[in-house]
Amino acid sequence: MKMVDDAHWMRLALAEAQAAASAGEVPVGAIVVKDGQVIATGRNAPVQDHDPTAHAEIAALRAAAQRLGNYRLDGCSLYVTLEPCAMCSGAMLHARLARVVYGAMEPKTGAAGSVLNLFGHAEINHQTEVQGGVLAEECGGLLSHFFAQRRRQQRAEALARHPLRDDALRTPDAAFANLPGYSWAPHYLSDLPSLAGLRMHYLDEGPRDAPRTWLCLHGNPAWSYLYRRMLPAFLAAGDRVVAPDLIGFGKSDKPKKEGAHQFEWHRQVLLELVERLDLRNVVLVVQDWGGILGLTLPMAMPDRFGGLLVMNTLLATGDAPLPQGFVDWRAMCRDKPLYGVGRLLARGSPHLSPAECAAYDAPFPDKGYRAALRAFPERVPAALDDPGAALSRAARDFWHHQWQGRSLMAVGAQDPVLGLPTMRALQHHIRGCPEPVVLPHAGHFVQEHGEAIAARAVEYFTH
């Protein structure tokens, strides 16, 4: 009979939760029952009341205490649609409730058994009976619907702020859900002059006034996910980290046509990003196309850059033949334009999990999103008059004669595309660059072995 009564009272709590949802609050509702009568109700209202304690349970407890004229709620039962948190559980114990009944479990903050069980300590001078799972499906469904609706609203608001151009695609947010090791908040901008409305994604973590900023530039076909193993060390040092997704990659918009991807245009976008975010005391962190583009940035704004961490990349100056490994890679991209990105990463980094490989595939749900993957191999300057070649030669002169900062080079020795011979040639053009740190088991995507590199870089650029 008690379970039938519990379902009846829980439906009344659900009505309170629905009222909270209608007010824009997370839908949690509560009621207090004594002697078969509802003596108090409560609903979530922390947003409306600007009060972190305004949970449904707290509201119901306060109303019940006022009704009874006593903060001790002996003989009372509280029904709540979601497993109570530690704050509310503590208040219930202080109120000396006879019984607490909740609906859906809360695996992140639940304090009635999910994360911890405050009610399970015999040492506490009052014991409250707890019953969970009453109308759990209905209570959980209300929460799921609320959060799904809020995500849709947030996506619509984001689209209104950054409308999608007709000549571009935008990978759905759902493709990036629950990525392993990548929990940082997204940032977007679309009003840089060169973007002309395209939306660019970037990570921006750490204090804005940090003494040092790490600007991490990825290559093709990766995105900022590539730096997830390195960012924690940079952030633990108290530094700022900015890691953009180049247009055509990651969470950034993806022009439909390959012709949109031009060397000087991508470079200009990066220059404008550095200016917009006012990055200073920058350590430039580059690999692959991150270096092909990124190594041309400091000569345009030398006062902003003080360090260089360079991994498997090159300066494509057009007056020297491209490495044979790169020529072979470009031929493969022509022959197999639908190659699996995650599978490619796993070939050189076999320690990657299936979920990590899937994260590299996530930005490209079908071939329409892959224009940048087809275009970038063809955009590496190979002749003197190729777009970007003159800029790269000017950058080479800058690094050789004018660079005043400190440099650190890390090389994945197993890279068949831009390996140790290519990196040693680049080293000779970087003024003051010490002997490279060679990672014997790392391939082209050195960042997948990046924890040790990041720790060494923090120490190197600090002392």
BELNORLIN-V59430 format. One record per residue. N is the residue number from 1. OMEGA is omega in radians with two decimals (* if undefined). Layout:
{{N	OMEGA} {N	OMEGA}}
//
This chain:
{{1	-3.10} {2	-3.13} {3	3.08} {4	3.09} {5	3.14} {6	3.13} {7	3.12} {8	-3.11} {9	-3.14} {10	3.09} {11	3.06} {12	3.07} {13	3.10} {14	3.10} {15	3.07} {16	3.12} {17	3.11} {18	3.09} {19	3.08} {20	3.13} {21	3.13} {22	3.13} {23	3.12} {24	3.13} {25	3.03} {26	-2.98} {27	3.01} {28	3.13} {29	-3.11} {30	2.99} {31	3.04} {32	-3.08} {33	3.05} {34	3.12} {35	3.07} {36	-3.13} {37	3.03} {38	-3.13} {39	3.13} {40	3.08} {41	3.09} {42	3.08} {43	3.12} {44	3.09} {45	-3.13} {46	3.14} {47	-3.11} {48	-3.05} {49	-3.07} {50	-3.00} {51	-3.13} {52	3.12} {53	-3.03} {54	3.05} {55	-3.09} {56	-3.09} {57	-3.13} {58	3.12} {59	-3.13} {60	3.12} {61	3.14} {62	-3.12} {63	3.13} {64	3.13} {65	3.09} {66	-3.11} {67	-3.08} {68	-3.09} {69	-3.09} {70	3.12} {71	3.00} {72	-3.09} {73	-3.13} {74	3.10} {75	-3.11} {76	3.03} {77	3.09} {78	3.10} {79	-3.12} {80	-3.01} {81	-3.12} {82	3.11} {83	-3.04} {84	3.09} {85	-3.11} {86	3.14} {87	-3.07} {88	3.11} {89	3.09} {90	3.12} {91	3.13} {92	3.10} {93	3.10} {94	3.14} {95	-3.14} {96	3.03} {97	3.07} {98	-2.98} {99	3.02} {100	3.13} {101	3.13} {102	-3.10} {103	-3.07} {104	3.03} {105	3.08} {106	-3.01} {107	-3.11} {108	-3.06} {109	-3.07} {110	-3.10} {111	3.07} {112	3.08} {113	-3.07} {114	3.10} {115	3.02} {116	-3.13} {117	3.13} {118	-3.10} {119	-3.03} {120	-3.10} {121	-3.12} {122	-3.11} {123	-3.14} {124	-2.97} {125	3.04} {126	3.14} {127	3.12} {128	3.09} {129	-3.12} {130	3.06} {131	3.13} {132	3.02} {133	3.13} {134	-3.05} {135	-3.06} {136	-3.10} {137	3.13} {138	3.14} {139	3.12} {140	3.13} {141	3.10} {142	3.10} {143	-3.12} {144	3.13} {145	-3.13} {146	-3.09} {147	3.07} {148	3.12} {149	3.13} {150	3.10} {151	3.10} {152	3.13} {153	3.12} {154	3.10} {155	3.13} {156	3.11} {157	3.11} {158	3.12} {159	3.11} {160	3.11} {161	-3.10} {162	-3.09} {163	-3.10} {164	3.10} {165	-3.12} {166	-3.07} {167	-3.11} {168	3.06} {169	3.12} {170	-3.14} {171	-3.13} {172	3.14} {173	-3.10} {174	-3.14} {175	-3.06} {176	-3.12} {177	3.00} {178	3.09} {179	-3.12} {180	3.06} {181	-3.04} {182	-3.04} {183	-3.04} {184	-3.08} {185	3.09} {186	3.00} {187	-3.10} {188	2.91} {189	-3.13} {190	-3.03} {191	2.95} {192	-3.08} {193	-3.07} {194	-3.14} {195	3.13} {196	3.07} {197	3.03} {198	-3.13} {199	3.12} {200	3.11} {201	3.03} {202	2.96} {203	3.09} {204	-3.04} {205	3.13} {206	-3.09} {207	-3.13} {208	-3.14} {209	3.14} {210	-3.14} {211	-3.09} {212	3.10} {213	3.07} {214	3.09} {215	-2.98} {216	-3.08} {217	-3.13} {218	3.09} {219	-3.12} {220	0.10} {221	-3.04} {222	3.05} {223	-3.02} {224	3.05} {225	-3.11} {226	-3.05} {227	-3.04} {228	-3.14} {229	-3.07} {230	-3.06} {231	-3.10} {232	3.13} {233	3.12} {234	-3.11} {235	3.12} {236	3.10} {237	-3.14} {238	-3.07} {239	3.03} {240	3.10} {241	3.04} {242	-3.12} {243	-3.13} {244	2.89} {245	3.05} {246	3.06} {247	-3.07} {248	-3.05} {249	3.02} {250	-3.11} {251	3.10} {252	3.11} {253	-3.05} {254	3.07} {255	-3.07} {256	-3.04} {257	-3.14} {258	-3.09} {259	3.11} {260	-3.02} {261	3.13} {262	-3.06} {263	-3.01} {264	3.11} {265	3.12} {266	3.11} {267	-3.12} {268	3.09} {269	-3.14} {270	3.09} {271	3.13} {272	3.10} {273	3.12} {274	3.11} {275	-3.09} {276	-3.13} {277	3.12} {278	-3.12} {279	-3.13} {280	-3.09} {281	-2.98} {282	2.84} {283	-3.13} {284	-3.11} {285	-2.98} {286	3.06} {287	3.11} {288	-3.14} {289	3.03} {290	3.07} {291	3.14} {292	3.05} {293	-2.97} {294	-3.13} {295	3.08} {296	-3.07} {297	-2.99} {298	-3.13} {299	3.12} {300	-3.10} {301	-3.01} {302	-3.11} {303	-3.09} {304	-3.01} {305	3.12} {306	-3.11} {307	3.12} {308	2.96} {309	-2.99} {310	3.11} {311	-2.91} {312	-3.11} {313	3.10} {314	2.90} {315	-3.09} {316	-2.96} {317	3.10} {318	3.13} {319	3.05} {320	-3.11} {321	3.07} {322	3.13} {323	-3.11} {324	3.11} {325	3.10} {326	3.11} {327	3.11} {328	3.11} {329	3.14} {330	3.11} {331	3.12} {332	3.13} {333	3.08} {334	-3.06} {335	-3.06} {336	-3.05} {337	-3.14} {338	3.13} {339	3.12} {340	-3.10} {341	3.13} {342	3.12} {343	3.09} {344	3.13} {345	-3.10} {346	-3.13} {347	3.13} {348	-3.13} {349	-3.03} {350	3.11} {351	3.14} {352	3.07} {353	3.06} {354	3.14} {355	3.10} {356	3.07} {357	3.12} {358	3.11} {359	3.09} {360	3.08} {361	-2.97} {362	-3.07} {363	-2.96} {364	-3.06} {365	3.01} {366	-2.99} {367	3.13} {368	-3.11} {369	-2.93} {370	-3.11} {371	-3.13} {372	-3.14} {373	3.10} {374	-3.01} {375	-2.95} {376	3.13} {377	-3.13} {378	-3.08} {379	3.10} {380	-3.08} {381	3.14} {382	-3.13} {383	-3.05} {384	-3.06} {385	3.06} {386	3.09} {387	3.14} {388	-3.08} {389	-3.14} {390	3.07} {391	-3.12} {392	3.08} {393	3.08} {394	3.10} {395	3.10} {396	3.11} {397	3.13} {398	-3.10} {399	-3.07} {400	-2.98} {401	-2.95} {402	-3.09} {403	-3.10} {404	-3.06} {405	3.10} {406	-3.08} {407	3.05} {408	-3.11} {409	3.06} {410	-3.00} {411	2.96} {412	-2.99} {413	-3.09} {414	-3.12} {415	3.11} {416	-3.05} {417	-3.10} {418	-3.01} {419	-2.99} {420	3.12} {421	3.11} {422	-3.10} {423	3.08} {424	3.08} {425	3.10} {426	3.14} {427	-3.10} {428	3.14} {429	-3.12} {430	-3.07} {431	3.08} {432	-3.12} {433	-3.13} {434	3.10} {435	-3.10} {436	2.95} {437	-3.07} {438	3.08} {439	-2.98} {440	-3.07} {441	-3.10} {442	3.09} {443	-3.06} {444	-3.07} {445	-3.02} {446	-3.08} {447	3.10} {448	2.98} {449	-2.83} {450	-3.09} {451	-3.10} {452	3.12} {453	-3.12} {454	3.13} {455	3.13} {456	3.14} {457	3.10} {458	3.14} {459	-3.08} {460	-3.07} {461	3.09} {462	-3.05} {463	*}}
//
